[in-house]
Amino acid sequence: MVHIVECPRDAMQGKTEFVPTNLKIEYLKKLLKVGFQTLDFTSFVSPKAIPQMADCHEVTKALESIFEKNETNTKLLAIVANQRGADDALQYPHISYLGFPFSISETFQQRNTHQSIAQATDIVKEIQEKCQKANRSLVVYLSMGFGNPYNDQWNTEILEYYAQKMVDLGIQIISLADTLGNANPKDITSAFSSLVPKYPNCEFGAHFHATPQTQVEKLSAAWQSGCRRFDGALLGFGGCPFADDHLVGNINTETLIHFINQQEPISLDMNAYQEAVISAIGIFN
């Protein structure tokens, strides 16, 4: 079954100008009408680290009634980087997934969350235990999954090593993050064709960053290698602040929908989608 994760959080958090809270809420409500399986909608992190997400509690509370009234089938995912963030997110029963950015680059893990890989592993274990007790799911993103700019060692075997560590902790959803946007079809094929059959009880996803010219080849390599979970963002906003090419961004959701429909039909409310696109243009332009 195909699983589309729409990522307005990733698109918004890179903006320098603060998106007014009321506009965020309006935009998220429109996205909840489209029919995406999951909405990566906010992050519970320090407002000093990511000022754009300083209103995470207000935004989350504003969406509560939609889930109480069963007005959407979309599940919410919130990013957390430590136990405090996890505790904050778990206060809200309508958040189904917590996402943790686990880098397989030691340098990036330190820069991104001020933790070593060893410390991050311990935190994943603790958050996983909290999620299990609360009947939620933890999604682990293996960031810098296809290389890094810091000369930290990288190869497919390292990627597989950390995937095994996550599986050993009971993680059932792992997304490979093309943080730099430098993943190529060969490495994508190697990663998914190895991991997907090896761990049949684990859902592997792809969070790609790409130029408009390389989006389809990345999606195709992942699909043909067994990946069925894909992250995107309307109009391709957001993405990679570390990429040398300013054209590198999130996978454009329109491109993603078109690609998947060529493989197997998916059901989305395209009228609601177009309304969300209009809002996206207003927010990001």
Backbone as a ProteinNet text record, in pm:
[ID]
protein_1_A
[PRIMARY]
MVHIVECPRDAMQGKTEFVPTNLKIEYLKKLLKVGFQTLDFTSFVSPKAIPQMADCHEVTKALESIFEKNETNTKLLAIVANQRGADDALQYPHISYLGFPFSISETFQQRNTHQSIAQATDIVKEIQEKCQKANRSLVVYLSMGFGNPYNDQWNTEILEYYAQKMVDLGIQIISLADTLGNANPKDITSAFSSLVPKYPNCEFGAHFHATPQTQVEKLSAAWQSGCRRFDGALLGFGGCPFADDHLVGNINTETLIHFINQQEPISLDMNAYQEAVISAIGIFN
[TERTIARY]
83.8	0	87.5	54	130.4	97.6	200.2	184.3	249.5	168.8	220.8	223.4	339.5	356.7	376.7	280.5	294.4	366.2	465	556.7	554.9	444.3	444.1	542.1	567.3	664.9	802.1	845.1	975.7	981	869.6	864.4	871.1	801.3	791.1	911.9	974.6	1074.4	1200.5	1219.8	1335	1312.5	1186.3	1157.2	1211.1	1275.3	1326.4	1211.8	1114.6	1001.9	905.4	858.3	764.8	629.8	580.5	448.1	345.8	257	159.1	84	59.4	-1.5	-135.9	-216.5	-347.6	-335.7	-232.8	-212.4	-165.5	-79.9	-38.7	-158.7	-242.8	-358.6	-452.3	-477.9	-564.8	-507	-376.7	-310	-317	-289.2	-291.6	-432.1	-531.1	-669.1	-704.7	-654.9	-680.5	-608.2	-486.2	-411.6	-478.3	-541.8	-608	-730.2	-777.2	-892	-852.4	-722.8	-678.5	-684	-646.3	-647.1	-510.5	-406.9	-274.3	-281.7	-200.7	-201.1	-145.4	-42.3	22.7	56.5	46.5	84.6	193.9	314.9	428.1	409.8	343.4	284.6	359.2	437.6	509.2	623.5	700.6	806.2	806.7	824.7	832.1	979.4	1037	1179.3	1194.6	1315.2	1341	1310.8	1233.3	1207	1333.7	1437.1	1564.6	1628.6	1610.5	1668.9	1589.8	1456.5	1371.1	1256.8	1278.9	1176.7	1043.2	1047.3	924.9	825.8	874.9	788.1	757.4	778.9	754.7	607.5	517.9	374	320.1	406.5	366.1	246.7	242.7	131.4	0.8	7.1	-113	-167.9	-78.1	-118.5	-181.7	-118.4	-168.4	-306.9	-325.6	-455.1	-564	-528.3	-626.9	-679.3	-604.1	-645.2	-722.7	-729.4	-785.2	-929.1	-1012.5	-1154.7	-1176.8	-1088.1	-1100.6	-1093.4	-1006.2	-989.5	-1097.6	-1142.1	-1251.1	-1379.2	-1398.8	-1518.7	-1498.1	-1378.1	-1346.3	-1365.9	-1320.2	-1336.6	-1222.5	-1125.7	-1014.4	-964.4	-908.3	-843.4	-691.3	-642.8	-499.1	-446.7	-329	-264	-159.8	-143.1	-44.8	88.3	196.6	332.7	402	467.5	543	687.7	780	922.3	963.2	1044.3	1100.2	1248.7	1326.2	1471	1522.9	1432.8	1474.8	1352	1375.6	1265.8	1164.1	1212.3	1119.2	1022.6	1075.2	989.5	890.5	936.8	848.6	736.1	770.6	668.4	565.5	613.3	521	425.2	479	396.1	297.1	339.8	253.5	137.5	136.6	20.9	-103.9	-83.4	-194	-230.5	-348	-386	-403.8	-423.6	-443.3	-311.1	-197.8	-69	-39	-39.2	-21.6	124.5	207.7	347.6	440.5	547.9	659.5	773.7	841.6	953.9	1083.1	1187.2	1316.1	1423.8	1498.6	1606.5	1735.2	1764.3	1883.1	1983.9	2094.2	2191.7	2295.6	2328.8	2436.8	2570.7	2569	2690.4	2709.1	2819.2	2845.1	2845.3	2906.5	2915	2776.2	2694.3	2561.1	2471.3	2485.7	2405.5	2436.6	2564.4	2603.9	2548.5	2557.3	2512.5	2360.6	2292	2147.4	2075.5	2123.5	2052.5	2143.2	2271.2	2367	2381.8	2384.2	2400.3	2501.1	2565.9	2646	2552	2598	2516.4	2482.5	2578.2	2552.6	2442.7	2448	2344.7	2209.1	2211.1	2086.4	2024.5	2107.4	2056.8	1984.4	2041.5	1977.9	1845.7	1843.2	1720.4	1612.3	1650.7	1554.4	1492.8	1576.8	1527.1	1425.7	1456.9	1367.5	1237.5	1246.6	1125.4	1040.8	1105.5	1032.2	951.5	1010.7	940.2	820	837.6	726.2	614.6	652.6	553.5	475.6	545.6	478.3	376.7	414.1	321.9	200.7	221.1	113.2	38.8	75	13.1	32.2	152.8	189.5	304.1	338.3	447.9	560.3	683.2	800.7	857.5	873.2	935.2	1077.6	1175.1	1314.6	1361.4	1413	1469.8	1620.8	1673.8	1818.8	1872	1902.7	1947.3	2092.9	2129.8	2258	2269.7	2154	2147.1	2219.1	2256.8	2323.9	2453.6	2514.3	2640.8	2633.8	2750.2	2755.5	2872.4	2871.3	2977.7	3092.1	3092.8	3186.5	3302.2	3308.4	3410.5	3393.8	3275	3244.2	3226.1	3269.6	3261.4	3115.9	3091	2956.6	2966.7	2882.6	2860.9	2730.3	2685.2	2558.3	2561.5	2679.1	2691.2	2666.5	2712.5	2688.4	2538.9	2474	2329.7	2256.2	2295.1	2232.2	2260	2378.2	2415.1	2319.9	2293.3	2205.6	2058.9	2021.7	1886	1863.9	1964.8	1955.7	1941.2	2016	2006	1864.5	1802.7	1667.1	1567.4	1583.2	1494.9	1509.1	1631.1	1655.5	1585	1562.2	1491.7	1340.3	1295.9	1153	1091.9	1175.2	1123.4	1067.6	947	881.6	865.8	904.1	901.4	1034.7	1108.3	1238.3	1237.2	1269	1272.1	1416.3	1460.3	1596.1	1593.8	1671.1	1666.6	1784.7	1752.4	1851.4	1878.7	1942.8	1952.9	2017.5	2124	2196.7	2135.1	2048.2	1994.8	2091.6	2189.8	2293.6	2275.4	2163.8	2141	2129.7	2188	2177.2	2101.4	2045.4	1964.4	2036.8	2165.8	2240.8	2239.2	2269	2271.2	2130.8	2032.6	1893.7	1850.3	1880.8	1846	1915.6	2042.3	2119.4	2060.1	2022.7	1970.6	1836.6	1740.9	1606.3	1597.7	1670.3	1663.8	1726.9	1811.9	1870.4	1779.2	1730.6	1657.2	1514.5	1443.8	1301	1278.6	1348.1	1325.2	1384.3	1488.9	1554	1466.8	1386.4	1302.4	1156.6	1089.9	953.6	850.8	880.9	787.7	814.1	908.9	943.5	905.5	845.1	810	924.2	980.2	1089.7	1037.6	1073.8	1028.7	1144	1108.2	1207.5	1172.9	1265	1251.8	1362.2	1327.5	1426.3	1426.6	1545.2	1562.1	1622.1	1578.5	1620.1	1598	1666	1634.7	1512.9	1442.9	1328.6	1366.5	1490.2	1532.3	1560.2	1586	1623.8	1516	1402.6	1299.2	1247.2	1211.5	1148.9	1245.7	1371.8	1466.6	1489.1	1483	1496.6	1372.4	1256.3	1132.4	1126.7	1165.7	1160.9	1254.2	1374.9	1471	1418.7	1358.7	1304.7	1185.4	1095.8	975.6	1014	1100.9	1140.5	1214.7	1265.6	1337.9	1249.1	1119.7	1025.5	976.1	1022.5	976.2	834.4	748.6	611	569.4	662.4	635.3	719.7	654.2	726	682.9	781.7	756.3	759.6	672.2	672.7	626.9	634.6	584.8	526.9	412.8	347.8	444.4	451.4	533.3	683.2	720.7	862.8	932	855.7	917.8	995.5	1087	1169.3	1281.9	1339.8	1445.3	1574.9	1680.5	1814.1	1894.6	1918.5	1998.9	2147.8	2190.2	2331.3	2370.8	2270.8	2301.6	2365.5	2461.1	2525.1	2431.9	2339	2247.5	2118.7	2086.7	1968.1	1839.3	1847	1728.9	1689.2	1774	1743	1636.1	1528.2	1420.1	1352.1	1240.6	1162.4	1103	1068.8	999.2	865.7	837.9	713.5	598.3	500.1	389.2	315.4	302.9	236.4	312.7	445.8	528.5	512.2	509.2	493.8	359.9	251.8	119.1	113.6	166	166.2	246.3	361.5	445.3	373.8	317.8	253.4	131.7	56.2	-62.2	-26.2	94.4	139.2	171.1	196.4	228.7	102.5	23.6	-105.3	-191.7	-321.3	-409.4	-418.4	-420.6	-440.3	-560.1	-624.3	-745.9	-718.9	-721.4	-706.1	-814.9	-850.3	-946.8	-869.2	-873.7	-791.7	-845.4	-974.2	-1025.5	-965.8	-962.5	-900.9	-751.3	-691.2	-548.8	-522.2	-604.3	-583.5	-603.1	-697.2	-715.3	-592	-534	-412.7	-296.1	-287.6	-180.8	-191.3	-312.9	-331.6	-281.7	-312.3	-263.8	-112.4	-55.3	90.8	158.7	103.6	161.8	159.8	48.3	38.9	137.6	157.7	248.2	394.2	432.5	574.4	622.8	533.5	577.5	554.4
-120.2	0	125.5	220.9	344.8	435.4	498.7	588.7	722	826.8	960.2	1044.5	1100.7	1189.5	1331.4	1417.6	1558.5	1632	1717.1	1773.9	1926.9	1987.6	2134.4	2183.8	2102.9	2141.9	2162.2	2069.7	2079.9	2199.5	2225.4	2339.3	2472.1	2480.8	2608.8	2640.9	2538.2	2570.1	2634.9	2625.1	2689.5	2835.8	2883.1	3022.6	3115.1	3222.9	3321.3	3399.3	3439.2	3515.8	3420.7	3461.9	3377.8	3373.9	3254	3237.9	3257.1	3353.2	3376.3	3248.6	3231.5	3108.4	3080.4	3183.8	3161.7	3110.4	3154.5	3104.6	2959.8	2925.3	2785.6	2694.8	2735.7	2653.8	2638.7	2748.4	2744.7	2650.2	2660.3	2576.4	2428.3	2398	2259	2200.6	2279.6	2231.3	2196	2274.7	2243.9	2115.7	2098.5	1977.2	1852.4	1866	1751.8	1705	1786.5	1749.3	1672.9	1674.6	1617.7	1465.5	1403.6	1258.2	1194.6	1273.5	1216	1122	1017.4	925.3	991.9	1073.7	1137.5	1282.1	1367.5	1507.1	1536.2	1562.6	1603.6	1752.6	1788.5	1921.2	2019.5	1971.2	2064	1989.7	2062.1	1999.1	2060.1	1973.6	2017.3	2026.5	2140	2164.1	2303.5	2335.2	2465.7	2576.3	2678.1	2790.4	2867.6	2855.3	2918.3	2847.2	2715.3	2636.7	2654.7	2649.7	2665	2759.9	2890.5	2989.4	2968.7	2914.7	2895.6	2803.5	2714.4	2618.4	2657.6	2782.7	2828.2	2817.3	2813.3	2806.2	2664.1	2563.9	2424.2	2384.5	2429.1	2392	2456.7	2583.2	2653.3	2590.4	2557.5	2495.1	2358.8	2280.1	2145.8	2150.1	2239.1	2250.8	2293.6	2376.3	2426.1	2315.8	2207	2097.3	1989	2001.3	1895.1	1859.9	1960.4	1934.5	1854.7	1870.8	1797.1	1647.1	1608.2	1466.2	1416.2	1502.1	1463.3	1437.3	1510.7	1495.6	1395.9	1333.1	1236.1	1295.2	1418.2	1486.7	1461.1	1380.8	1346.6	1207.5	1140.4	1010.7	1025.4	1146.4	1172	1166.7	1105.8	1099.2	1210.6	1262.6	1367.7	1309.8	1369.2	1335	1462.5	1455.3	1569.5	1527.7	1615	1588.9	1627.4	1542.8	1571	1537.3	1600.8	1577.6	1530.1	1523.9	1479.7	1434.5	1391.2	1339.9	1448.4	1568.9	1677	1701.5	1705.3	1723.7	1609.6	1488.1	1371.9	1382.4	1421.8	1436.2	1541.8	1651.5	1756.4	1704	1634.9	1584.2	1478.4	1394.8	1286.5	1334.6	1462.9	1519.4	1516.7	1515.3	1531.5	1397.3	1345.4	1212.6	1207.2	1321.6	1319	1322.1	1321.3	1300.7	1151.4	1089.9	944.5	903.3	989.2	954.2	1061.6	1017.5	1105.8	1071.5	1172.5	1150.1	1197.1	1114.5	1150.9	1154.3	1266.7	1277.3	1213.8	1095.1	1021.6	1022.9	1091.8	1102.7	991.7	937	837.8	907	1041.6	1123.4	1179.5	1145.9	1193.6	1346.5	1409.7	1555.8	1618.3	1566.3	1625	1598.9	1483.1	1456.8	1560.9	1594.4	1696.1	1832.8	1868.5	2000.6	2012.7	1904.6	1910	1900.8	1813.1	1791.2	1803.7	1841.8	1856.8	1726.8	1616.5	1484.2	1405.2	1310.5	1213.6	1105.9	1025.4	913.8	818.8	795.7	707.7	764.7	895.7	958.1	954	978.5	975.4	836.9	733.8	596	572	620.1	606	681.9	799.9	879.8	811.6	753.8	678.9	566.9	495.4	385.5	436.6	547.5	602.2	654.2	723	774.2	658.5	555.1	437.7	374.8	367	311	397.3	529.5	620.5	603.3	591	575.6	444.8	339.5	210.2	216.2	281.8	294.4	379.4	477.8	568.8	521.9	404.8	349.5	441.6	494.8	575.8	505	557.9	499.5	600.5	551.5	635.4	609.8	717.4	711.7	763.9	684.2	727.7	764	885.8	931.6	913.6	832.1	815.8	926.1	1041.4	1156.8	1141.8	1219	1201.1	1055.8	1001.3	860.1	823.5	922.1	893.8	972.2	1007.6	1079.9	1208.9	1270.1	1392.4	1478.3	1607.7	1697.5	1712.2	1628.7	1647.2	1547.4	1467.2	1362.5	1252.6	1245.7	1129	1009.7	894.5	776.4	744.4	708.4	667.2	556	457.3	356.3	284.8	200	131.3	42.6	-13.5	-100.1	-21.7	104.6	188.2	216.6	245.6	269	146.6	29.7	-94.5	-122	-86.5	-107.9	-31.3	96.4	175.8	137.6	92.9	40.8	-79.6	-166.7	-283.7	-240.8	-138.1	-88.9	-40.9	28.7	77.4	-37.9	-134.5	-251.9	-325.3	-334.8	-401.7	-330.1	-199.1	-122.4	-129.7	-200.2	-216.4	-113	-32.3	68.4	-2.2	35.6	-29.9	60.6	187.9	280.1	354	334.8	399.2	469.1	597.2	673.2	713.1	683.4	719	861.7	948.6	1091.1	1130.7	1178.8	1228.1	1374.8	1397.7	1530.8	1631.9	1591.7	1681.9	1691	1596.6	1590.6	1527.7	1452	1395.8	1247.1	1189.8	1046.8	1022.1	913	875.9	743.9	714.4	592.9	464.9	456.9	337.1	315.5	419.6	406.9	387.1	453.3	436.1	291.3	238.2	99.6	4.1	28.7	-57.4	-57.8	59.9	71	0.9	36.1	-19.7	-166.9	-207.1	-347.8	-439	-381.4	-458.2	-457.3	-338.9	-325.2	-377.8	-350.3	-386.7	-537.1	-622	-767	-821.3	-756.1	-805.8	-786.3	-678.7	-647.5	-633.5	-745.3	-739.4	-678.2	-672.7	-615.1	-467.3	-409.7	-269	-193.8	-76.8	8	105.4	98.6	188.7	299.4	421.9	536.2	612.2	704.3	787.9	934.4	1006.4	1151.8	1212.3	1235.6	1284.2	1436.2	1491.7	1628.2	1616.5	1702.3	1686.2	1814.6	1824.6	1929.2	1882.4	1973.8	1930.9	1823.7	1828.3	1734	1593.5	1579.8	1448.4	1383.9	1450.1	1396.5	1260.4	1251.2	1128.1	1010.4	1033.5	922.4	868.6	955.8	910.3	831.8	884.9	815.7	679.1	675.4	551.3	445.7	486.5	391	333.7	418.7	371.8	279.5	319.8	238.1	99.6	96.8	-30.9	-120	-60.4	-137.8	-172.3	-144.3	-188.6	-83.8	41.2	147.3	190	205.6	249.6	365.4	419.5	534.7	651.6	763.6	877	1007.3	1093.8	1227.9	1329.1	1427.5	1535.2	1664.4	1772.4	1901.9	1977.6	2040.4	2112.4	2210.5	2203.7	2290.5	2273.8	2172.1	2143	2239.4	2311.9	2408	2336.6	2410.8	2354.2	2272	2188.3	2100.9	2115.5	2130.9	2111.3	2240.7	2290.9	2412.6	2388.7	2260.4	2227.8	2206.1	2200.1	2171.9	2293.8	2267	2375.8	2434.7	2352.7	2394.6	2448.6	2574.9	2634	2576.2	2502	2439.4	2310.7	2263.9	2142.3	2173.3	2096.4	2113.7	1981.5	1986	1864.8	1816.2	1689.6	1637.4	1710.2	1761.8	1831.4	1731.2	1758.9	1665.4	1638.1	1738.1	1716.3	1613	1624	1525.8	1388.2	1383.8	1257.3	1191.2	1268.4	1213.7	1160.8	1238.5	1196.8	1068.1	1060.9	941.3	819	830.7	715.2	671.2	765.4	729	650.1	666	586.5	443.3	422.7	288.4	216.2	284.2	232.7	350.5	344.1	458	487.1	614.5	657.1	751.6	757.1	837.2	957.5	1075.9	1201.1	1297.6	1391.7	1495.1	1606.5	1606.4	1700	1842.9	1859	1994.8	2054.2	1972.7	2017.5	2040.8	1957.6	1973.3	2108.9	2145.6	2272.2	2391.1	2380.4	2486.9	2499.4	2384	2386.7	2447.4	2420.8	2477.6	2630.4	2681.1	2827	2886.7	2818.3	2865.8	2859.7	2752.9	2737.4	2850.8	2886.8	2996.4	3125.4	3148.9	3269.2	3270	3153.7	3145.4	3155.8	3084.1	3072.2	3178.4	3240.2	3344.2	3482.6
0	0	0	-84.7	-94.2	24	78.1	192.9	157.3	142.6	110.6	237.5	266.1	380.3	327.1	352.9	314.5	426.7	391.7	491.7	496.4	537.4	549.4	655.3	756.7	859.7	798.2	715.5	652.1	558.4	492.1	400.3	474.5	587.3	658.7	744.8	805.4	907.2	849.4	719.1	658.6	623.9	636.4	604.3	712.2	671	765.9	829.7	746.5	797.8	868.7	987.2	1062.7	992.8	970.6	911.7	1023.2	1013	1119.8	1156.2	1284.4	1333.8	1267.5	1248.5	1187.8	1044.9	970.8	835.1	835.7	930.7	943.7	967.4	1060.9	1096.2	976.8	907.3	789.6	683.4	662.4	561.8	600.6	725	771.1	761.9	793	783.8	639.2	546.1	404.5	363.2	412.2	378.2	436.9	551.6	614.8	535.5	442.4	359.8	233.4	200.8	73.1	72.6	185.3	191	199.7	228.6	251.6	371.9	368.6	482.2	608.5	591.5	706.3	674.6	776.9	764.6	867	818.1	902.5	925.7	1038.8	1049.8	1139.6	1236.2	1324.7	1392.3	1472.3	1552.1	1691.3	1790.2	1928.9	1966.5	1934	1957.3	2017.6	2057.2	2116.4	2015.4	2054.9	1963.8	1928.5	2011.9	1977.3	1859.5	1854.5	1745.1	1615.6	1626.5	1508.4	1544.6	1530.1	1567.7	1497	1375.4	1297.7	1368.2	1454.1	1520.8	1666	1699.8	1837.1	1876.4	1778.4	1805.3	1794.3	1813.1	1791.3	1878.9	2003.8	2091	2044.1	2008.3	1962.4	1834.7	1744	1617.9	1644	1729.2	1757.4	1821	1915.8	1982.7	1884.4	1787.4	1690.7	1598.7	1585.4	1497.8	1572.8	1703.7	1787.8	1750.2	1727.8	1703.2	1574.5	1476.1	1350.3	1375.7	1466.7	1496.1	1592.1	1681.4	1771.3	1693.1	1583.1	1500.3	1385.4	1379.5	1273.7	1133.7	1116.5	988.5	891.4	930.7	841.9	876.4	776.1	798.3	802.2	780.7	781.8	925.1	942.6	1073.4	1085	1206.1	1229.4	1275.2	1224.8	1265.7	1311.7	1427.3	1480	1502.5	1465.4	1484.5	1626.3	1688.9	1820.9	1817	1905.2	1905.5	2039.8	2139.2	2271.9	2350.6	2474.8	2556.3	2589.1	2613	2646	2530.1	2409.6	2293	2278.5	2305.3	2296.8	2399.1	2521.9	2626.4	2587.3	2527.4	2483.8	2377	2279.6	2169.7	2216.6	2308.6	2355.5	2441.3	2475.4	2546	2459.1	2326.8	2233.2	2169.8	2202.6	2151.5	2000.8	1936.3	1791.9	1713.7	1782.7	1715.2	1717.6	1602.3	1592.4	1584.4	1523.6	1500.2	1555.5	1616.2	1649	1554.7	1504.1	1414.2	1478.1	1469.3	1529.1	1421.1	1410.4	1310.6	1363.2	1316.5	1360.7	1246.6	1266.3	1158.1	1165.7	1051	1046.7	1021.9	1023	1021.6	1162.2	1226.4	1362.5	1367.4	1268.6	1266.8	1257.9	1169.3	1151.1	1271.5	1334.4	1454	1562.4	1576.7	1673.9	1635.5	1508.2	1464.1	1468.6	1438.2	1424.5	1558.5	1648.4	1774.9	1897	1876.3	1985.8	2065.7	1993.7	2053.3	1971.3	2035.6	1961.5	1908.8	1817.2	1768.1	1882.4	1971.5	2085.5	2174.6	2201	2282.1	2211.4	2081	2004.1	2006.1	2002.7	2009.2	2140.9	2249.8	2381.1	2385.7	2324.6	2324.4	2241.7	2127.7	2046.8	2129.9	2202.6	2287.1	2388.8	2453	2556.1	2495.8	2381.6	2316.9	2264.5	2212.8	2166.2	2279.7	2396.2	2512.1	2548.9	2543.1	2571.7	2468.4	2342.3	2235.8	2250.4	2284.1	2300.6	2414.4	2524.8	2637.9	2601.5	2514.8	2475.6	2350.4	2299.7	2178.1	2057.5	2044	1927	1854.8	1739.3	1661.5	1646.5	1655.3	1635.3	1495.9	1421.5	1288.5	1301.9	1262.2	1268.2	1127.9	1113.7	987.2	992.3	903.4	895	805	865.4	787.9	745.5	643.2	574.5	527.9	488.5	452.1	324.7	245	117.4	102.8	217.5	213.5	293	318.1	397.8	349.4	382.4	336.9	436.9	541.6	651.2	648.7	543.9	532.4	637	700.6	782.3	689.2	733	647.4	614.8	490.2	448.9	345.4	358.5	256.1	289.5	200.2	220.8	344.2	373.4	490.5	619.9	624.8	742.8	756.5	645.1	645.2	698.4	650.8	694.2	842	888.9	1028.6	1121.9	1088.7	1174.9	1157.3	1038.7	1021.6	1112.2	1120.6	1208.3	1354.3	1395.1	1532.6	1563.1	1467.9	1488.9	1496.9	1409.8	1412.2	1545	1593.9	1722.5	1838	1822.6	1925.2	1908.4	1806.7	1784.3	1692.3	1628	1534.2	1410.9	1371	1258.3	1136.4	1150.1	1035.4	1030.7	922.3	903.4	768	767.6	643.5	612.7	493.9	451.5	397.9	460.7	427.1	339.6	222.3	126.2	159.9	273.3	331.5	237.3	171.1	81.7	-57.8	-88.8	-223.7	-322	-270.3	-357.5	-385.3	-340.2	-366.3	-515.7	-560.9	-701.7	-712.2	-830	-844.6	-802.4	-826.7	-790.3	-639.1	-561.4	-415.9	-359.1	-419.2	-375.6	-396.5	-513.4	-543.3	-448.3	-423	-333.9	-193.7	-144.8	-8.2	7.8	-75.5	-57.8	-96.9	-198.6	-239.3	-135.6	-50.6	59.4	182.2	219.7	345.4	338.8	229.5	223.2	239.2	164.7	184.8	313.9	365.5	486.5	609.3	609.8	725.5	679.7	653.5	599.2	694.5	823.3	919.8	946.2	872.9	888.3	761	776.5	662.6	636.9	516.5	479.8	389.1	422.3	345	282.3	193.5	125.7	147.1	209.1	221.5	135.2	8.3	-87.6	-96.9	-118.3	-164.6	-304.7	-393.1	-532.8	-610.5	-724	-820.4	-899.6	-965.9	-1047.3	-1149.9	-1198	-1302.1	-1249	-1119.2	-1065.7	-979.2	-963.4	-875.1	-921.7	-1047.5	-1096.9	-1095	-1128.2	-1128.6	-987.2	-888.3	-749.9	-706.1	-736.5	-702.9	-771.2	-896.8	-973.1	-914.6	-878.7	-820.9	-690.5	-607	-479.2	-500.8	-590.2	-616.4	-667.9	-765.5	-825.3	-725.6	-616.8	-515.5	-395.7	-407.3	-305.8	-209.2	-219.7	-130.8	-169.7	-68.6	-94.7	-3.7	68.8	155.8	107.3	73.3	15.8	80.8	110.2	163.7	49.7	57.7	-40.2	24.7	-49	-0.9	-119.6	-98.4	-207.1	-272.7	-405.2	-488.7	-464.4	-386.1	-364.3	-270.6	-188.7	-97.7	12.1	74.6	181.2	124	209	159.6	232.7	157.5	212.7	223	343.4	358.6	335.8	325.1	309.6	163.9	75.9	-64.5	-131.2	-219.1	-293.1	-397.5	-447.6	-552.5	-489.1	-512.2	-450.7	-508	-618.1	-676.9	-604.3	-514.9	-439.5	-335.1	-338.5	-241	-214.8	-144	-122.2	-254.2	-256.9	-373.7	-386.5	-505.4	-532.4	-524.2	-439.7	-420.7	-551.2	-636.8	-765.7	-848.6	-849.1	-919.9	-857	-723.7	-652.2	-684.3	-680.6	-710.3	-852.9	-945.7	-1086.2	-1103.6	-1040.6	-1052.3	-996.6	-876.3	-813.7	-892.7	-944.5	-1023.9	-1148.6	-1196.3	-1311.4	-1271.3	-1140.3	-1091.4	-1044.6	-962.7	-916.8	-874	-902.9	-874.4	-724.4	-692	-553.6	-549	-434.9	-420.3	-331.7	-392	-319	-364.4	-278.4	-314.2	-384.5	-516.7	-592.1	-586.2	-557.3	-536.7	-408.7	-304	-179.3	-200.2	-283.1	-313	-378.5	-475.5	-545	-450	-356.9	-258.8	-169.4	-135.4	-53	-130.2	-258.1	-340.9	-342.9	-355.2	-354.9	-223.2	-112.6	17.8	25.5	-30	-27.5	-102.1	-216.3	-294.4	-212.4	-141.5	-59.7	55.2	116.3	232.4	191.3	87.3	54.7	-44.1	-117.7	-210.7	-152.9
[MASK]
+++++++++++++++++++++++++++++++++++++++++++++++++++++++++++++++++++++++++++++++++++++++++++++++++++++++++++++++++++++++++++++++++++++++++++++++++++++++++++++++++++++++++++++++++++++++++++++++++++++++++++++++++++++++++++++++++++++++++++++++++++++++++++++++++++++++++++++++++++++++++++++

